[in-house]
Amino acid sequence: MSLAELAFVVVDLETTGASPKSGAAITEIGAVKIRGGHLIGEFQGFVNPLAHIPSYITDLTGITDEMVALAPIIDDALPVFLEFAGSESETVLVAHNAPFDCGFLMAAASDCDIAWPEYFVIDTVRLARALISRDEIPNCKLSTLAQFFNTQIKPTHRALDDAQTTVDVLYGLFERAGSQGITTLESLISLSKKRQSRGKAGGYGVHWQIKEEFVQWSSSSEVPDAPQQLPE
């Protein structure tokens, strides 16, 4: 199907830590739904993690315990987000470093006994690695790509701002893909799979990028406790 005909929901999360496996929880969900270059809708909401937000997270995001105290818990917030996102038959999910955001969402769905829709997922980190050379950018952090594509909104470590930034990055990547004759979801996914091995050495030498604010790019042999790999 043509990329211009598809609805994309670009999502970003703020959390209390790096992985749901370590007990971290979602504190904010931000998402933008687009189709054919047009805005369909936006979603933003705090989530009460039922736990203290560490001070270093508050320093990073500005989100405090008081700000989420009256927010819905994930059992109530997740169904509302999924209703906004739509079914897997009508929506493609997009995230910057999708294993992080989708890992938290999938873990939350499991904890809440909610069936997770089998969305097609586009990871803008992986796509950027396939479409942008090391000579052009030193890494694929959201802040780096925002500068490269001169996005209208810059990342702020807040969910909706970062989702809006990722939309502009996605448009930039789609433009690059289109110049290579890649105009369908199938060809885009094929490109990402073919180029996913890139990043095992040099400037992209990483095993997992959990989230740029938690784990620095490195070629260390230690692999962080990462969320479940997305099904391909």
C-alpha positions in Angstrom: 0.0 0.0 0.0 1.2 3.5 -0.8 2.7 5.4 2.1 0.5 8.4 1.1 -2.7 6.4 1.7 -1.8 5.0 5.2 -2.6 6.4 8.6 0.5 6.6 10.9 0.4 7.0 14.6 3.7 8.4 15.9 4.0 7.7 19.6 6.5 8.7 22.3 6.5 7.8 26.0 8.0 9.2 29.2 8.7 6.7 31.9 10.2 6.2 35.4 13.1 4.2 34.1 14.7 2.4 31.2 12.8 -0.9 31.1 9.5 -2.4 32.3 11.5 -5.5 33.3 13.1 -3.4 36.0 9.8 -2.2 37.2 9.8 1.1 35.4 6.4 2.5 34.3 4.8 4.9 31.9 4.2 8.5 33.1 3.2 10.2 29.9 1.9 9.2 26.4 2.1 11.5 23.5 1.0 10.6 19.9 0.2 12.2 16.6 -1.9 10.6 13.9 -1.2 11.6 10.3 -2.2 10.6 6.8 -0.9 11.8 3.4 1.0 14.7 5.1 -2.1 15.9 7.0 -2.7 16.0 10.7 -5.6 13.8 11.8 -5.3 14.2 15.6 -3.1 14.4 18.6 -3.1 12.6 21.9 -1.4 13.6 25.2 -2.0 12.4 28.7 -0.2 11.7 32.0 -0.3 8.3 33.6 0.0 7.6 37.3 2.8 5.1 37.6 1.7 4.2 41.2 5.4 4.8 42.2 7.7 7.6 42.9 9.3 9.3 39.9 13.1 9.4 40.5 14.6 12.8 40.8 16.9 12.3 37.8 13.8 11.6 35.7 12.1 14.8 37.0 15.3 16.7 36.2 15.2 15.4 32.7 11.5 15.6 31.8 10.1 18.1 34.3 7.4 15.6 35.3 6.8 15.4 39.0 4.8 13.1 41.3 2.3 15.9 41.8 1.7 16.2 38.1 0.7 12.6 37.8 -1.0 12.1 41.1 -4.6 12.6 39.7 -3.9 11.1 36.3 -5.4 7.7 35.3 -3.5 4.6 35.9 -2.3 2.6 32.9 -5.3 0.2 33.1 -7.5 3.2 32.2 -5.1 5.2 30.1 -4.0 2.4 27.7 -7.5 1.6 26.3 -8.0 5.3 25.6 -4.7 5.5 23.7 -5.5 2.4 21.7 -8.9 3.8 20.7 -7.1 6.9 19.4 -4.5 4.8 17.6 -7.1 2.6 15.8 -7.0 -1.0 14.8 -4.0 -2.8 13.2 -5.9 -2.9 9.9 -6.0 0.9 9.6 -2.9 2.1 11.5 0.9 1.8 11.2 2.7 2.6 14.5 5.8 4.7 14.4 8.3 5.4 17.2 11.9 6.6 17.5 13.6 3.6 18.9 10.5 1.5 18.7 11.6 -1.4 21.0 11.6 1.1 23.9 8.2 2.7 23.4 6.5 -0.4 22.0 8.2 -2.6 24.7 6.6 -0.5 27.4 3.2 -0.4 25.7 3.2 -4.2 25.1 4.3 -4.9 28.7 1.5 -2.6 29.9 -1.0 -4.4 27.7 0.1 -7.7 29.1 -0.1 -6.5 32.7 -3.6 -5.1 32.1 -4.8 -8.2 30.2 -5.4 -6.2 27.1 -4.8 -7.8 23.7 -2.1 -5.9 21.9 -3.0 -5.1 18.3 -0.6 -6.6 15.8 0.5 -3.2 14.3 3.0 -2.8 11.6 5.8 -0.8 13.3 8.2 1.6 11.8 11.3 2.4 13.8 12.7 5.8 12.8 16.1 4.9 14.3 16.4 1.8 12.0 15.0 3.7 9.0 17.5 6.5 9.5 20.4 4.1 9.6 19.2 2.8 6.3 18.7 6.1 4.6 21.4 8.5 6.1 25.1 7.9 5.8 27.6 8.1 8.6 29.2 11.0 6.7 26.0 13.0 7.2 25.2 12.5 10.8 27.3 11.1 13.8 24.4 9.1 15.3 20.6 8.6 15.1 19.5 10.3 18.3 16.3 12.2 17.9 18.0 15.5 18.7 20.6 14.8 16.0 17.9 14.0 13.4 15.8 17.0 14.4 18.8 19.2 13.7 19.6 17.4 10.4 16.0 17.8 9.1 15.5 21.2 10.7 12.3 20.1 12.4 9.8 22.7 13.4 9.6 21.3 16.9 12.6 20.2 18.8 12.8 17.3 21.3 12.2 18.3 24.9 11.9 14.9 26.7 8.2 15.4 26.8 6.0 12.9 25.0 3.9 15.1 22.7 6.8 17.4 21.7 9.0 14.4 20.9 6.2 12.7 19.0 5.7 15.9 16.9 9.5 16.0 16.3 9.4 12.4 15.2 6.7 13.3 12.7 8.9 15.8 11.0 11.8 13.3 11.0 9.5 10.7 9.5 8.5 13.1 6.7 12.2 13.7 6.0 12.9 10.0 5.9 10.0 9.4 3.6 11.3 12.1 1.2 14.6 10.3 1.1 13.0 7.0 0.6 10.9 8.4 -2.2 14.0 9.6 -4.0 15.1 6.0 -4.1 11.7 4.8 -5.5 10.5 3.5 -2.1 6.9 4.6 -1.9 5.1 1.6 -0.3 5.0 0.2 3.2 6.2 -3.1 2.0 9.3 -1.6 0.3 10.0 0.5 3.3 9.9 -2.5 5.7 12.1 -4.4 3.2 14.7 -1.6 3.2 14.8 -1.5 7.0 15.3 -5.3 7.2 18.0 -5.3 4.6 20.0 -2.5 6.3 19.4 -3.5 10.0 22.8 -5.1 10.3 24.4 -1.6 9.8 25.4 -0.2 13.2 27.6 -3.0 14.5 30.8 -1.0 14.2 32.0 2.5 14.0 29.7 5.5 14.9 26.6 3.3 15.1 28.3 0.6 17.3 25.5 -0.2 19.6 23.6 -3.3 20.8 20.5 -1.5 22.0 19.5 2.1 22.2 17.1 1.9 25.1 16.5 5.6 25.0 19.0 8.3 24.3 18.5 10.0 27.7 19.2 6.7 29.5 21.9 4.8 27.6 24.7 6.5 25.7 25.7 5.2 22.3 28.6 2.8 22.8 30.2 -0.4 21.5 30.4 -2.0 24.9 30.0 -5.8 25.1 27.5 -5.3 27.9 23.9 -5.5 26.7 21.3 -3.5 28.8 18.2 -5.1 30.1 16.2 -4.3 27.0 12.5 -4.6 26.3 11.2 -7.4 24.1 12.3 -7.1 20.4 9.4 -6.2 18.2 8.0 -9.0 16.0 9.0 -8.5 12.4 
